[in-house]
Structure formats: structure tokens, C-alpha cells
Amino acid sequence: MAYDFPMLIDGEFIKTEDMLEIYSSFDNHLVGHTYRASPVEIEQTIVAAERAFEITKQMPVYERAEKLAMIVNDIRDNKEEFAQLICEEAAKPIKTARAEVERGIFTFIDAMEECKRIRGEYMPLDLEPNSKGRWALNRRFPIGPILGISPFNFPLNLVAHKVAPALASGNPLILKPASPTPLTSLRLAQSVSRAGWPAGGLNVIPMDSKNAHLLVNDERIKMMTFTGSPVVGWELKNRSGRKRVTLELGGNAAVIIHKDADIEYAVTRCVSGSFGYAGQSCISVQRIYIHADIYPLFMKSFLTKINELVVGNPADEKTDVGPMIHTSEVKRVKEWLDTAISAGATVEIGGNYENNLFEPTVVSKVDPQLAINCQEVFAPLVVVHPYTDIEDAFRQVNDSDYGLQAGIFTKDAKVIFTAYEALDVGAVTVGEVPTYRIDHMPYGGTKQSGLGREGVRFAIEAMTETKLLVMNI
């Protein structure tokens, strides 16, 4: 039986005549349907968010915390429902979908705690004689309606990274979920509604991309937080006017395996970081730089473990790698791979696909300027490069338009801190793949990878504005 999730506008779940059907990318069965908002519903949503702001900005901390706790409890009580929904509409392996639900719960717990820590500052002003008797308070205030645009690959947790900090900080949120995976966010909307959040405080409205400009351009919207492709993200920023903008965009994450690394541990983490959810994560491992002294040992173990991965039905408990989200993406990756092969690259394992199932693939001898190395592949495909000089490895990692996260496996403290200084990325993970993220840490990148930081506390800072109170006593 297919799911039916109406959109949420001003506290009401609404259907329109414009139905959006969601099909599984694994076997094309109908997962469910929702409804698209027209310009009429979009205008209703903006008005509702403005009205809700008059309520949410005055909500006391204890009330925000209590309602966030109720959202946590609803997700926790229905974990398997959420996981099965993610598995179906995103074609995410069920064990990975369950892990995403746990992360979503953590994100809301963190928001529940952080809303209690939106603190101000006392400032003495009597630093010179003419300011004697003066002092000030500096405090954060919510800014108003926020537009959140979320991607397909984490339909609960990356939505939570828009919703949770907005609610925690007293801001109404209008969410445009990804068209391939809107159902999970609409199920989350039910959790928020059950918690008694003020009408209009959260609105979830699927829509055609051609109508998104009605929100992006509207000055009543005070901020846009976008997660998705760099091409779309930067274009939306250029059209967003004076509103605040946070962009969490793409990457082609690199990891360095230095000569003193624990090879087996590094291999295990690289297999997970490269092929989890078919590589469809902006911090999925795409480039691996391996010291020449250990290259043969690393590759032997790496290919052996990849060969053990189970590729297939995401609903199967044993599946490690499910399908990619769309046939067009599969064909794009195959074209990039064929171009590399024609230029002399070697396929070490994989390289084939059936329907939307692309085999876990490792490619060597790749020209660094080819797309599978320098662009975001967003697929279960990894390129490997040997190196002899660590400074050269740093230069190769930085030779990219992206700078989200990078990892390094080494025990050498000098190499660690040199990497921290040298790598032009938002985060360096040591003894870990760049795919690692825990949801309270600051998360974002440099160059084409984005603008600003996510992570609940850091999102709250972006969603609030400081105001100074000066006292002359």
C-alpha cells in the first residue's frame, strides 16, 4: 500500500490537484505520493510563517525544549516506520536507514539542549572616563521566517539540520524537500505537529523547482539554508537578495594513507566511507592517496574487502550497497568512467552496472584533470593514487575546486599538524575518513563546497542576530 502524505501549511495538512508520485529507484514500485504547492499555496505559506513568528519569537525556553523533546519521542517511538520509509523512497539500505534515524534523533536532542544555551554577554563599557557608569548586554534574537532546501540523500537527518535549529531558536521554517524524497520530511512534519508547535512554525511544501524563486526572492524570508549541488546553490545565493545564506554543497573528499598507518583499519574505514549509500554523500571518499611503500598491501586488502560487499535490494538486511537515485546519474558516472579508461585509466574492480545498481568501483592511473577525479562523482567510485612525498600529497588533495572535509591516517604528530595547516578544507579528520560526521560538530566547507557552517549550535548562530542593550546608570 502506497504512502499518502499531504503538505503542511499553517498547521493543516493539505492536498492539491498537483500530485507528486514517488517511485523506488531500485525496482520502480510506487512508494507513495504527496502534492505540489502552487504560487497560491506558497504565498499562504509565507503569510503563515510571518504570523507564526509573532508567537515563536516569544516562546519561553522551557516550552521550546519540551516540544523538541516531544518530537524526539515521536521519532524514537516510530523508528522502524521512519527507517522503512527512508529505505523505500531513498533506496537506502535498511541498516543504513536505521542509522540515519538514530542520527536524526540525536540532532533533535542536541537542538533541545542547545535551545537552553542561547546565551548573551555582559560587557563593561566604562573603559574610558566619558563612559563611566555604563554597561551593556548583548543577546541573540531570532530573525524571522527561514527557507530550508534539503537534498535527497538524507531525507530525515539533513532535514533535521534545517528544522531542529530553526525551532530551537524561535524561527518559523518553510521547508522545500527534495523532489525524489519528500515523504520522510512530511512524516517528520507530523511529529512536529503532534508536539503542538504553533501553526505556521513549520511548513513543508513540495514544489516544482521553477516556483522556488518565489521563496528565494521574497524579502519576507530572512534567511535561506540550502544543501545540494554547487551549481544550484551558488545560483540561488545570487538571487537571494539581502537575506542571509548558508550553503552546504558538494565535495570530492580525499583521504591520505601515510606509510605509518594501520593498514587494515584504514582499509575498513575507506570501504565504509567510499561505498556507503552507493557513495551518494558529499563527504563520501572519492580520492585516496596512498604512500608508495604500502600501496600494494593497501590495495590487496582494499579490493578483497570491496569484493565482499553485498550489492542489491535495499530492503534486504544483508545489503551494503543499494541503487543510485536515478538512471541519469548512473549513465553520467559510466560516461565519466569510460572517458577515463579511454585516457589510460585502469579499473581495479567494478565498473559495471545493472539498472541503477552500480558496482563498487576502484580506478587507478587516472589523470587528475578528469571528471572522476576533480569533479564530484557522487557514486560508488573511488580513484587511487600512490605518492612518495607527503607535501605532494597535500598539494594533490588541495588541487580541487572543493574543500569540504579531508582525512589522513598517520601516527606522526608533525604530519598531522602540517595537514591541519595545509589542507584547504572545512575539517581534517585524523585516523578517520572524511565521511565521518557527528551532528553537533561544525560542518561546512571552503571554495565550491559552501558558505557557513551547519551543526545545531552553529546553525542557531546563523539563525539569530545579536542586539545590544546599553545602560547608563
C-alpha positions as CSV (number, residue, x, y, z in Angstrom):
1,M,0.0,0.0,0.0
2,A,1.4,3.4,-1.1
3,Y,2.0,6.2,1.4
4,D,-0.1,9.3,1.2
5,F,1.4,12.5,2.8
6,P,-0.2,15.9,2.3
7,M,1.9,19.0,2.6
8,L,1.9,21.0,5.8
9,I,0.8,24.7,5.6
10,D,-0.2,26.8,8.6
11,G,-0.8,23.8,10.8
12,E,-3.0,22.0,8.3
13,F,-2.2,19.0,6.1
14,I,-3.3,20.0,2.6
15,K,-3.8,18.2,-0.7
16,T,-3.8,20.0,-4.1
17,E,-4.6,18.8,-7.6
18,D,-0.9,18.6,-8.5
19,M,0.0,15.1,-7.2
20,L,3.7,14.1,-7.0
21,E,4.3,10.3,-7.2
22,I,7.4,8.8,-5.7
23,Y,8.9,5.7,-7.2
24,S,11.7,3.4,-5.9
25,S,14.9,3.7,-7.8
26,F,15.5,0.0,-7.1
27,D,12.5,-1.6,-8.7
28,N,10.4,1.3,-9.7
29,H,7.4,0.4,-7.5
30,L,5.2,3.2,-6.3
31,V,6.3,4.2,-2.8
32,G,3.7,6.9,-2.3
33,H,2.6,10.4,-3.2
34,T,2.3,13.9,-2.0
35,Y,1.2,17.2,-3.5
36,R,3.0,20.1,-5.0
37,A,2.4,23.7,-3.9
38,S,1.3,26.3,-6.5
39,P,2.1,30.0,-6.2
40,V,-1.1,30.4,-4.3
41,E,-0.1,27.9,-1.6
42,I,3.5,29.4,-1.5
43,E,2.0,32.8,-0.7
44,Q,-0.2,31.3,2.0
45,T,2.9,29.7,3.5
46,I,4.9,32.9,3.7
47,V,2.0,34.7,5.3
48,A,1.6,31.8,7.8
49,A,5.3,31.9,8.7
50,E,5.2,35.6,9.3
51,R,2.2,35.3,11.5
52,A,3.8,32.4,13.4
53,F,6.9,34.4,14.1
54,E,5.0,36.7,16.4
55,I,4.4,33.6,18.5
56,T,7.6,31.6,18.1
57,K,9.9,34.5,18.9
58,Q,8.2,34.9,22.3
59,M,8.1,31.2,23.2
60,P,10.0,30.6,26.5
61,V,13.0,28.3,26.5
62,Y,11.2,25.6,28.6
63,E,8.4,25.4,26.1
64,R,10.7,25.1,23.1
65,A,12.7,22.4,24.9
66,E,9.5,20.5,25.9
67,K,8.2,20.5,22.4
68,L,11.5,19.4,20.9
69,A,11.6,16.6,23.5
70,M,8.1,15.5,22.2
71,I,9.4,15.4,18.6
72,V,12.3,13.3,19.8
73,N,9.9,10.9,21.5
74,D,7.7,10.6,18.4
75,I,10.6,9.7,16.2
76,R,12.0,7.3,18.8
77,D,8.6,5.6,19.2
78,N,8.4,5.2,15.4
79,K,12.0,4.5,14.5
80,E,11.2,1.5,12.3
81,E,8.5,3.4,10.4
82,F,10.9,6.2,9.6
83,A,13.6,3.7,8.6
84,Q,11.4,1.7,6.3
85,L,10.2,5.0,4.7
86,I,13.7,6.1,4.1
87,C,14.6,2.7,2.7
88,E,11.8,2.8,0.2
89,E,11.8,6.4,-1.1
90,A,15.6,6.9,-1.0
91,A,16.5,3.3,-1.8
92,K,18.9,3.4,1.2
93,P,19.9,0.0,2.6
94,I,17.7,-0.7,5.6
95,K,20.6,-0.9,8.1
96,T,21.9,2.4,6.8
97,A,18.4,3.9,7.0
98,R,18.2,2.8,10.7
99,A,21.5,4.6,11.4
100,E,20.1,7.8,9.8
101,V,17.1,7.7,12.1
102,E,19.3,7.4,15.1
103,R,21.3,10.4,13.8
104,G,18.0,12.4,13.3
105,I,17.0,11.6,16.9
106,F,20.4,12.9,18.1
107,T,20.1,16.1,16.0
108,F,16.8,16.9,17.7
109,I,18.2,16.0,21.2
110,D,21.1,18.4,20.5
111,A,18.6,21.1,19.5
112,M,16.7,20.5,22.7
113,E,19.8,21.1,24.7
114,E,21.2,24.0,22.6
115,C,18.0,26.0,22.9
116,K,18.8,26.2,26.6
117,R,22.3,27.6,25.8
118,I,21.5,30.6,23.6
119,R,23.3,32.9,25.9
120,G,24.1,36.6,25.9
121,E,27.1,38.6,27.2
122,Y,27.6,41.3,29.8
123,M,30.0,44.0,28.5
124,P,31.6,46.7,30.7
125,L,31.6,50.0,28.8
126,D,33.5,52.2,31.3
127,L,36.8,51.7,29.5
128,E,37.4,55.4,29.4
129,P,36.2,58.3,31.6
130,N,33.4,59.5,29.4
131,S,31.7,56.1,29.6
132,K,31.7,55.9,33.4
133,G,28.6,54.2,34.8
134,R,27.8,52.5,31.6
135,W,27.5,48.8,30.8
136,A,25.8,46.6,28.2
137,L,24.0,43.4,27.5
138,N,24.4,41.6,24.1
139,R,21.8,39.0,23.4
140,R,20.7,36.8,20.5
141,F,17.2,37.2,18.9
142,P,15.5,35.1,16.2
143,I,15.5,36.7,12.8
144,G,12.2,35.6,11.2
145,P,10.9,33.2,8.6
146,I,13.6,30.9,7.1
147,L,13.7,28.9,3.9
148,G,15.2,25.5,4.1
149,I,16.0,23.5,0.9
150,S,17.1,19.9,1.5
151,P,18.7,17.1,-0.7
152,F,17.5,13.6,-1.4
153,N,20.3,11.6,0.2
154,F,19.5,12.1,3.9
155,P,15.7,12.7,3.9
156,L,15.5,12.7,7.7
157,N,18.7,13.9,9.1
158,L,19.6,16.7,6.7
159,V,16.0,17.9,7.0
160,A,16.5,17.8,10.8
161,H,19.6,20.1,10.3
162,K,17.2,22.7,8.9
163,V,14.2,22.1,11.2
164,A,15.7,21.5,14.6
165,P,17.9,24.7,14.9
166,A,15.1,26.8,13.5
167,L,12.6,25.6,16.1
168,A,15.2,25.8,18.9
169,S,15.9,29.4,18.0
170,G,12.3,30.5,17.7
171,N,12.3,30.9,13.9
172,P,9.5,29.7,11.6
173,L,10.8,27.4,8.8
174,I,9.5,26.8,5.3
175,L,11.0,23.6,4.0
176,K,11.2,22.6,0.4
177,P,12.2,18.9,0.4
178,A,13.9,17.2,-2.4
179,S,11.5,16.1,-5.1
180,P,12.8,12.4,-5.1
181,T,12.4,12.1,-1.3
182,P,9.7,14.3,0.2
183,L,7.8,11.7,2.1
184,T,10.1,11.4,5.1
185,S,10.2,15.1,5.7
186,L,6.4,15.1,5.6
187,R,6.3,12.3,8.2
188,L,8.6,14.4,10.3
189,A,6.1,17.3,9.9
190,Q,3.5,15.0,11.6
191,S,5.9,14.6,14.5
192,V,6.3,18.4,14.8
193,S,2.5,18.9,14.5
194,R,1.8,16.3,17.2
195,A,4.2,18.2,19.5
196,G,1.9,21.2,19.3
197,W,4.3,23.5,17.5
198,P,2.5,26.8,16.6
199,A,0.6,26.7,13.3
200,G,2.9,28.1,10.6
201,G,6.0,27.5,12.7
202,L,6.9,24.7,10.3
203,N,5.6,24.4,6.8
204,V,6.7,21.6,4.4
205,I,5.8,22.2,0.8
206,P,7.0,20.2,-2.1
207,M,7.0,22.2,-5.3
208,D,8.4,22.4,-8.8
209,S,11.9,24.0,-8.9
210,K,10.6,26.7,-11.2
211,N,8.5,28.0,-8.3
212,A,11.3,28.1,-5.8
213,H,12.2,31.6,-6.8
214,L,9.0,32.8,-5.2
215,L,10.6,32.0,-1.9
216,V,14.2,32.7,-2.7
217,N,13.5,36.2,-3.9
218,D,10.9,37.2,-1.3
219,E,12.3,39.7,1.2
220,R,9.8,38.5,3.9
221,I,12.1,35.4,4.1
222,K,15.1,36.4,6.2
223,M,17.4,33.5,5.6
224,M,18.0,30.6,3.2
225,T,19.7,27.4,4.2
226,F,20.5,25.2,1.3
227,T,22.0,21.7,1.0
228,G,22.6,20.4,-2.5
229,S,24.6,20.9,-5.7
230,P,27.1,23.7,-6.1
231,V,25.6,24.8,-9.4
232,V,22.2,25.3,-7.9
233,G,23.4,26.6,-4.5
234,W,25.5,29.5,-5.8
235,E,22.8,30.4,-8.3
236,L,20.2,30.6,-5.6
237,K,22.6,32.7,-3.5
238,N,22.9,35.2,-6.4
239,R,19.1,35.5,-6.5
240,S,18.6,35.7,-2.7
241,G,18.9,39.5,-2.3
242,R,19.7,40.7,1.2
243,K,18.7,37.6,3.1
244,R,21.3,35.5,5.0
245,V,22.5,32.4,3.2
246,T,24.1,29.2,4.4
247,L,25.2,26.7,1.7
248,E,26.3,23.1,2.3
249,L,27.3,22.0,-1.2
250,G,29.4,19.3,-2.8
251,G,32.8,17.7,-2.5
252,N,35.2,15.2,-3.9
253,A,36.6,14.2,-0.5
254,A,40.2,12.9,-0.3
255,V,42.0,10.7,2.3
256,I,45.7,10.2,2.7
257,I,47.1,6.8,3.9
258,H,50.6,7.6,5.2
259,K,53.3,5.0,5.4
260,D,52.9,4.5,9.2
261,A,49.1,4.0,9.0
262,D,47.3,0.9,10.5
263,I,46.6,-0.5,7.0
264,E,43.8,-2.9,8.0
265,Y,41.9,-0.2,10.0
266,A,42.4,2.4,7.2
267,V,41.1,-0.2,4.6
268,T,38.0,-0.9,6.7
269,R,37.1,2.7,7.1
270,C,37.8,3.5,3.5
271,V,35.5,0.8,2.3
272,S,32.7,2.1,4.5
273,G,33.5,5.8,3.6
274,S,33.6,5.1,-0.1
275,F,30.6,2.9,-0.7
276,G,28.1,3.6,2.0
277,Y,24.8,4.6,0.4
278,A,26.4,4.0,-3.0
279,G,28.7,6.9,-2.5
280,Q,25.9,9.4,-2.6
281,S,27.2,11.7,0.1
282,C,29.1,15.0,-0.3
283,I,31.8,13.6,2.1
284,S,31.9,10.1,0.6
285,V,35.6,9.1,-0.1
286,Q,36.3,9.8,-3.7
287,R,40.1,10.1,-3.8
288,I,42.6,8.0,-1.9
289,Y,46.3,9.0,-1.8
290,I,48.4,6.0,-0.6
291,H,52.1,6.1,0.3
292,A,54.0,4.1,-2.3
293,D,55.7,1.9,0.4
294,I,52.3,0.5,1.5
295,Y,50.4,0.9,-1.8
296,P,50.5,-2.9,-2.8
297,L,49.4,-4.1,0.7
298,F,46.7,-1.5,1.0
299,M,45.3,-2.2,-2.5
300,K,45.3,-6.0,-1.9
301,S,43.3,-5.7,1.3
302,F,41.1,-2.9,-0.1
303,L,40.0,-4.9,-3.2
304,T,39.4,-8.0,-1.1
305,K,37.1,-6.2,1.3
306,I,35.2,-4.5,-1.6
307,N,34.6,-7.8,-3.2
308,E,32.8,-8.9,0.0
309,L,30.2,-6.1,-0.2
310,V,26.7,-7.1,-0.9
311,V,25.1,-5.1,-3.7
312,G,21.3,-5.3,-4.2
313,N,17.9,-4.8,-2.7
314,P,18.0,-2.0,-0.1
315,A,15.2,-3.8,1.9
316,D,17.5,-6.8,2.4
317,E,19.2,-6.8,5.8
318,K,22.4,-8.0,4.2
319,T,22.7,-5.3,1.5
320,D,25.6,-2.9,1.8
321,V,25.3,-1.0,-1.4
322,G,21.9,-0.2,-3.0
323,P,21.0,1.6,-6.2
324,M,21.8,5.1,-7.2
325,I,19.0,7.6,-7.1
326,H,18.3,7.9,-10.8
327,T,19.2,6.2,-14.1
328,S,20.5,9.5,-15.5
329,E,23.1,9.6,-12.6
330,V,24.2,6.0,-13.4
331,K,24.7,6.9,-17.1
332,R,26.7,10.1,-16.1
333,V,29.1,8.1,-14.0
334,K,29.6,5.4,-16.7
335,E,30.4,8.2,-19.2
336,W,32.9,9.7,-16.8
337,L,34.5,6.3,-16.3
338,D,34.6,5.4,-20.0
339,T,36.4,8.7,-20.7
340,A,39.0,7.9,-18.0
341,I,39.5,4.4,-19.4
342,S,40.0,5.9,-22.9
343,A,42.6,8.2,-21.4
344,G,44.6,5.2,-20.0
345,A,43.0,4.7,-16.5
346,T,42.8,1.1,-15.1
347,V,39.7,-0.3,-13.5
348,E,40.9,-2.3,-10.5
349,I,37.5,-3.6,-9.6
350,G,33.9,-3.0,-10.7
351,G,33.0,-0.6,-13.4
352,N,29.7,-2.2,-14.5
353,Y,26.0,-1.6,-13.7
354,E,22.7,-3.2,-13.9
355,N,19.6,-1.0,-13.8
356,N,20.5,1.6,-11.1
357,L,22.9,-0.7,-9.3
358,F,26.4,0.5,-10.0
359,E,29.2,-1.9,-8.8
360,P,31.6,-0.6,-6.2
361,T,34.5,0.6,-8.4
362,V,38.1,1.5,-7.9
363,V,40.1,3.2,-10.6
364,S,43.9,3.8,-10.8
365,K,46.3,5.6,-13.2
366,V,43.7,8.5,-13.5
367,D,44.7,11.8,-15.0
368,P,44.0,14.3,-12.1
369,Q,42.1,16.6,-14.5
370,L,39.5,14.1,-15.5
371,A,36.0,14.4,-14.1
372,I,36.1,11.2,-12.0
373,N,38.9,12.8,-10.0
374,C,38.3,16.5,-10.0
375,Q,34.5,16.7,-10.1
376,E,32.0,15.3,-7.6
377,V,31.3,11.8,-8.7
378,F,28.6,11.1,-6.1
379,A,28.6,7.4,-6.8
380,P,30.3,4.2,-5.5
381,L,33.5,5.0,-7.4
382,V,36.9,5.8,-6.0
383,V,40.2,6.8,-7.6
384,V,43.5,5.8,-6.0
385,H,46.9,7.5,-6.4
386,P,50.3,6.4,-4.9
387,Y,52.6,9.2,-3.6
388,T,56.1,9.3,-2.1
389,D,56.3,12.9,-0.7
390,I,53.7,14.0,1.9
391,E,53.9,17.6,0.8
392,D,53.0,16.5,-2.7
393,A,50.0,14.5,-1.3
394,F,48.8,17.7,0.4
395,R,49.1,19.6,-2.9
396,Q,47.1,16.9,-4.8
397,V,44.3,17.0,-2.1
398,N,44.1,20.8,-2.5
399,D,44.1,20.6,-6.3
400,S,40.3,20.7,-6.3
401,D,37.5,23.2,-6.6
402,Y,36.0,21.6,-3.5
403,G,37.1,21.8,0.2
404,L,34.6,20.1,2.4
405,Q,36.5,17.5,4.5
406,A,39.7,15.5,4.2
407,G,41.0,12.6,6.1
408,I,44.5,11.3,7.0
409,F,45.7,8.1,8.6
410,T,49.0,8.6,10.3
411,K,50.6,8.4,13.8
412,D,53.1,11.2,13.0
413,A,52.2,14.3,15.0
414,K,54.2,16.6,12.7
415,V,52.3,15.2,9.7
416,I,49.0,15.6,11.5
417,F,49.5,19.3,12.3
418,T,51.1,20.1,8.9
419,A,47.9,18.6,7.3
420,Y,45.7,20.7,9.6
421,E,47.6,23.8,8.5
422,A,48.0,22.9,4.8
423,L,44.7,21.3,3.7
424,D,42.2,23.8,2.4
425,V,39.0,22.2,3.8
426,G,36.4,22.8,6.4
427,A,37.6,19.8,8.6
428,V,40.5,17.5,8.7
429,T,39.8,14.0,10.3
430,V,42.8,12.1,11.7
431,G,42.7,8.4,11.9
432,E,39.4,8.6,10.1
433,V,37.8,9.0,6.7
434,P,36.4,12.4,5.7
435,T,33.0,10.7,5.6
436,Y,32.9,11.0,9.4
437,R,30.4,13.4,10.9
438,I,28.7,13.7,14.3
439,D,25.8,16.1,14.1
440,H,26.8,18.6,16.7
441,M,30.1,19.5,15.2
442,P,30.6,22.5,12.9
443,Y,30.1,21.2,9.3
444,G,30.8,23.0,6.1
445,G,33.5,23.7,3.6
446,T,35.7,26.1,1.6
447,K,35.8,27.0,-2.1
448,Q,32.9,25.5,-4.1
449,S,31.9,23.4,-1.1
450,G,29.8,26.1,0.6
451,L,29.3,29.0,2.8
452,G,28.8,29.0,6.6
453,R,28.5,26.0,8.9
454,E,25.9,23.5,9.9
455,G,25.7,21.7,13.2
456,V,22.9,22.7,15.5
457,R,24.8,25.3,17.6
458,F,26.4,26.9,14.6
459,A,23.1,26.9,12.6
460,I,21.4,28.6,15.6
461,E,24.1,31.4,15.5
462,A,23.3,31.9,11.8
463,M,19.6,32.0,12.5
464,T,19.8,34.6,15.3
465,E,21.0,38.2,15.4
466,T,22.7,39.9,18.3
467,K,21.2,43.1,19.7
468,L,23.0,45.4,22.2
469,L,21.3,47.0,25.2
470,V,23.4,49.9,26.6
471,M,22.7,51.0,30.2
472,N,23.7,54.4,31.6
473,I,23.1,54.2,35.4
